[in-house]
């Protein structure tokens, strides 16, 4: 069987690794992506073979439209030549439209019903949708896919991505000393669902003021984010683009402050003290807050107090809670293989 997998984000790349490992043994796979800095960097780190077609559309609606049209034009020719039996994506609009146009059955994964524009552009064209059990089917069926075509798996996507082995040799940005490592992740600004009002700037300034003697690393997504932050914070603060395997960074982190997305969920499931400033409210983040694996807070003073509390403790409870929840989860890839066979 020929299978086309379209991979658009770093999280999708990491989630795809075990899929490719299992399906690649029996099937002919084609893995495509688009020109997007964090994906291309991570692909090199993970030795992941991708064919890059088209580019990321940025934050503007018109540029997103033009980039998508251009990518569909180039990608459709490649896919028509490859002639796959099945498409697997993570609700890629281009994969949905091309698969529909060429009559290819399409299976998709998704844990982001809050991505309204993407849901509208993909779900009506997909045959089967695989989702985490913590998200009700109705969150997706309202976009035009029948609930009978939605398959739930007992896991969240971070459970899959944290299983990966670390193969990065790059030196980490944390200094080798006895100080605490504080890792901060800037929110996504160019996704269609993103809010343009930043909650993180006052948080960074407070952490810098209170914990300036510790190792503080800020992971930005775009060059403009770095430039904007450099204007308002101490020049000694490490602000950089993501050029590391996130798991490698998290394993060396004493506390993680994230926007509520992929790294936040990974950090929580790994048992690392995690604060979410909830830039993009979502159901998975809410689940992890209820399970007491994440502290949700966007007040800089309260975040500072929580960090002090974490640094005074050994954090054994969060590790135990994370391990207990991980043991209750299943491998979603088995649900995918069953869905393909059906």
N, C-alpha and C positions, 0 to 999 in steps of 0.2 A: 504493500500500500504506500502511496505517496502522500506525505503530510506537509502542509505549509504552516509554519509558526511565525506570526508577526509579533515583534517584541519592541515596545516603545519607551520603556522607562527602566531605570536600574532595578527596581523591585521586580518587574516582569522578567528581566534577564535572570535574576537569581532564582525566581520561581520556576523558570523554564529549564534550569540545569538538570534537575532530576527527571523531568519529563523527557528531555532529549536523551538522557542516559538510558532510560527504560525503553522508550519507543525506538531509539536509534538502532537497537540490536536487531529489530525485525523489519523496520520500515525505512523508506527513503525520505529523508527530511530536508526541507529547505527553510532556513531561518533568516528572516529579514528584519531590518530595523530602519531608522532614519538618522540623519546627522544631528546628534544631540550630545553635547559635550560630556555629560555625566555617564551616558550609556557607552560611548566610545572608549572613555577612560576605564570604566569598569570591565568592559569586554577584553581590554588588553590585560588588566590585572588578573582576570579569571581565565585567560587563554581561551576565550569564547569566540567561535568562528561565526561571524555575522556578515550578511550582505547588506550594505547600507544603500538605501534608495530614498531619495527625497530628504527633506530637512524638517526640523521643528519650526512651527509657525510663529513662535514668540507670543507676546501677550495681547496683540491687537487682533480684533475679529477679522478684519480684511486680510491681514497677513496669514492668519490661520487658514482662511478659506483658500487663498492662493497656493499656500504650501500643500494643502490637502489635495487640491485639484492637480497640481503638478506631480505630486507623489502617486496619485491614482493612475495618472497617465503612464508614467514610467513603470510603475509596479505591475499594472495589469498586463503589460506585454511580457514581463518576466514570468508571471503566474500562468498566463495562457500557454507559454512554452513548456513550463514545468508540468502543468496539467495535474494538480493534486486531487486526491479523492476526498480529503478532509482539510479544513482550515482550523487551526487552533489560535486563538488570540485572547487578549485581555481587554476585550471591547475596543478594538482598534476600528475607528470609523472607515479607514481605507480598506481594511480586510473585510469588513462587513459589506461594503458596497461592491467590491470586486467579486467576492464570493457569491453574492446575490446575482450579480450580472453574469457570471460565468457558470452559475448553477452548481456551485460547490457547497457541500454541507459544512456548516460552521458551528464549532463548539467554542464557547467563550467562558473564561473565568472573570469574576468581578466581586470586589468587596467595597465598591464605592458608588452606591446609589445616589449619593449627594452630587456626583458629577453629572448634573442635569443634561447639559448639552451632549455629552458623549453618550449617555443612555438613550436619548432621543434619536441619535444618529446610528445606533447599533442594534439595540434590542429587538426592534421589529423585524430585523433581517436574520436573526440568529436562530438556529434549530434547537440547541441545548445550551443552557446557562448553568454553570457550576458556581455555587456561592457558599460562604461560611454559614454554619448553623446559627450563629448569633444574629444574623440579619433575616427578618421575616421576608417571605417570598413576595408579599404585597408591595414591598419597597421597590421591587423590580417590575412586577406585573403591570403596574400603573403606566409603564412606558411602552406597553404593546406586546409583551411576550406572555404566553399563557402559563399559568402556574404549573401545569402538568409537565412543562418543558424546562422547569427549574429544578436542579438537583442540589440538595444541601450536603455538605460534608462537615463532620465534627472536628473542625479545626479552624484557626484563623491563619491567614496567609503567612504571617511571621513565623509560625511553627515550621513551615516548609523551609523558609529562607535561612533560619538560624541553624539548620542541620549542616550547612555547607562547611567544607574543610577550608582552612585558611592556607593560601599558597602565595601570599604577598611577602616580598623580601624588602620592600621599601621601608625606610626608617619612619617611625611614627612621629607626629608633631609634638608629642609630649616630651618634656625634658626628663632626663634620667636623674631624678632626685627624690627626696623623701616627701615631696609636697603632694597634695591631692590633685587629681586630674578632673577638671570640669569640662564637659563637652556640650556645646550649644549648637543646635541645628536651626538655621533660618528657614522660615516657611516658604512654600512655593508661591510665586507671584504671577507666573505666566499661564497657569492652568485656567481653563474657562470658569472653574468654580471658585477660584481664589478671591479673597477679599484684598483690596488694595491698601487697607489701613493696617500698618504694622504694629503688633503688640510687643515685639521682641526688643526694640531699641531701648526703652526704659529698663527692661529686665537686664539687658547686657550692661548698661551703665551702672546699675545697682550692684550686680555681681562683681564688676570690675572694681568698684569702690570698696566693697566689703571683703573681697577675696583676692585682691591684687597680688598677694604673695604666693598664691597657688598657681598651678598650671591651667590656664584658661585657653581653650581652643574653640573658635567660632567657625562653623562650616557653612559657607554661603553657597548659593546655587549659581549665581550670575555675577559677572564682573561689576555691573552697576551696583549690586548689593554691597560688594566689598568696598567700592569707592565711597558710597554713601556712609557706611559705618566708619570708615577710616577718618572721615571728617569730624566725627563726634565722639570717638573714643580714644583712649590712650594708644599711642603708636606701638607700645610694647605688646599690646594684645595681639594674639595670633588670629588673623582673619584670613581664611583661605577657601579655595574651591575644594569640593570633594574629589580627592584623587587617591583615595584609599578604599580598601574593602571595609565597609562599615562594621562588620562583625569584629574585625581585628582591632578597630578603634574602641568599640564598646567593651571588649574584653579587658582593655587597659584603662577603663573609665570608672571613676568613683561615683560620679553622679551625672546623669544625662538630662538635659533640658531640650525638649523637642516640640514641634508644632502639632503633634497628634497623628502623624502619618506613619510611614513604614519603619523608620528608625526608632520611633517612639515605641511602637508595638514590639519590635525586636528586642530593644533594651528591656522592656517590661518582662517579656517571656524568658529572657536570660537571667532574670533576678537582679538586675542592676537598679539601684534607686533611680526612679524616673519621674520627672515633672513634665506635664503637658500644659503648654499655655493655650492649647485648644484653638489654634488659628483657623482650622477648618473642622468644625464639629462633625463627628461621624460616629457610626454605631459601634465600630470595633474599638475605638478609643473609649467610648462609654462603657463597653463591656469590661475593659481592663481596669477602668476606674472603679467599677462596682466590685471587681475581684481584688481590689486593694493592691494592684500591681503598679498603678499609676496614681500620682498625686496631681489632680488638676488644679492649676492656679495661674493667674496672670497678674496678680498684684506683686510688684517687685519686692516690697518689704516682707510679705508673707513667704515668697520664694526664698529670700535670703534667710529667713528664720528656719525654714524647712531644711535648707542645705546645712546649716549649723547643726541641726538635730541629727541629720544623717551622718555627718562627720564625727559626731560623738558616739555613734552606735556601731555595731558590727554588721548590721543588716542581714542577720541570719534568717529573720522571719520572711523577708521579701524573697529570699532565695528558696525557702521551703514552699512558699505559696506558688511561686513560678513553677517549681518542679512538679508539684501536685497537679496543676492545671495542664502542664505539658503531657503528663502521663495519661490524661483523659482524652487526648486528641488523637485523631486518626490521620493516615496519609491520604491527602486528596487525590494523589496521582492514581491510586487504585480505583477511585470513583471515575476518573477520566478514562482509564483503560476499559472499564466496564461500559461506560457510555459509548465509546468508540465501537466496541463489539456489538452493542445493541443497534 
